[in-house]
Each structure stands twice: as C-alpha cells, then as structure tokens.
C-alpha cells in the first residue's frame, strides 16, 4: 500500500492570490526641482548642525559667534567713543578672519559630501528622479550659502552699528555694499574649492586636512613670500604671487574692482589691468570646481 502511495504523489494545492492592500500612488509628483530644493535646504541646515545632534551644532555655532564677536566689539567701541568711522573696512573683515572661515569650511565641507561617499548612499539619491548635476548644484549652493551667512552676518553688525553711531550714511552704505559683493565672491569660490577637496576622499580627516592646507596654509605661505619679495625690493612681483592662494585672490579682486585697501605687504595690491587676471582666475576656479564635482559624481553610485 505504501509503495502505491509513493508512486502517486498528491496533486499540488490550488494557487491563491492575496490582496495585501497595495495601491498606486495618485498624489502630486513634485519632480526634480523639489528634490533639488530639499537637498539644498537639508545641506544648508546641516552646515550649522540644524536637524542633527546637539554635538554637531557646537563647532559651527561657536565659529559663527567668533566671527561676529569682533564686529560687535568694534561697534561698541565706535558708539562709545562717537568715532567718525569704523576701525576696519567692510572689505577687510573677511580677509582678517580668514582662518575662522577656513576652519568652518574644513569642518563642514566633508560633513556635506564625505558621509554620502563613505556610507555609499549615493545610489539612493540617484534612484530618484534626481540627476548628478542636481546633486552637485544643491551641495555647491548650500555650502556657498552657509559661507555667505557666516561672512555677511558680521558685516551687517558693523553696518547697523555704524548707523547707530551716526556715521556718514552714504559712505557706510557704499562700504557695506562693497563688502557684500566681496563676501559673495569669496563664498562661491571657497565653497567650490572646499567641496572638491572633500569629495575626492570618503575619509573626513583627509578632507579636513586638505581644506586647511589649501586655504589657510597657502595664504600664510603666499604672505611670507610676498614679505620676502618686499624685503628684497621686488615689489613688482608681489601682486603676481597673490594668484597662488584663494584668500589673496579675493584680496586682489576687491582691491582692483571694489576700491578696497590691499592686505598685501606695503599695500601693493593689483591695479585694474592685473585685476583682470585675478578676475579670470577666480572665475576659472569657480567654474572648474563645479566641473570637477560633476566629473567626480559621474560614476559614483553606479
């Protein structure tokens, strides 16, 4: 009997289809523009630790306060002494506080892009209707905006303080406008360079070191070489050495086109003719930074 059962296996059970409640999405499809704005907003907030842990807020907020504190002190002194002008020009403030800007960028640029590379989440971004150009543009815009907030806030403090001290409205407004143009160019230039350096490696420590070396150390090295050139009566080459550091590029640009006083040794900033070379160098670095980001993300996540 058992042998006969083995030769005649039981017929398979009937197939059943279960409705587990899945439905097609029929809501609005927001598309690439919305996702680009969302990524920009999230990245900008993340640069100041917003939406992240309390530990992540400490350093960017401290650096923001350190950037604004000297401006507040200058305003207090100007109001108390009834001074006729501020102790520092609007265009000189960012150059003076360049190490703080470099430290902020070194800490936040790797946070913006290195984690996505390290944890291999790029494929999740690109599984949505978002292109690599959207990702690069949103990250670039967010970092430049974060730097603009960092550098423009103290200028606003200086401007408001100058008006409270009843300084000349026309002069202060002109200087404030020049300072805002300067920090806008600085933010776009520094933001692009910082993101490129951070995106080249998934290791955050390497990105931090690369940004500090490129911004802060290069400026110190260029300033030292310029001082040596001045000591050897070679002041004609001082303005050309300024092309080899992002901070000195901004200094030369604003000296040539915004009427700012140069921080170069002896105040030997470039004239308009040499300033065109500075403008081309700044523009080339900005466009080149975005192009390198696009090349970097062309195959990431595939």
PyMOL commands that set and color helices and strands:
alter all, ss='L'
color gray80, all
select helices_A, chain A and resi 2-7+31-47+54-81+90-96+98-118+122-126+132-164+169-199+204-231+235-244+246-257+265-267+272-296
alter helices_A, ss='H'
color red, helices_A
deselect
rebuild
show_as cartoon
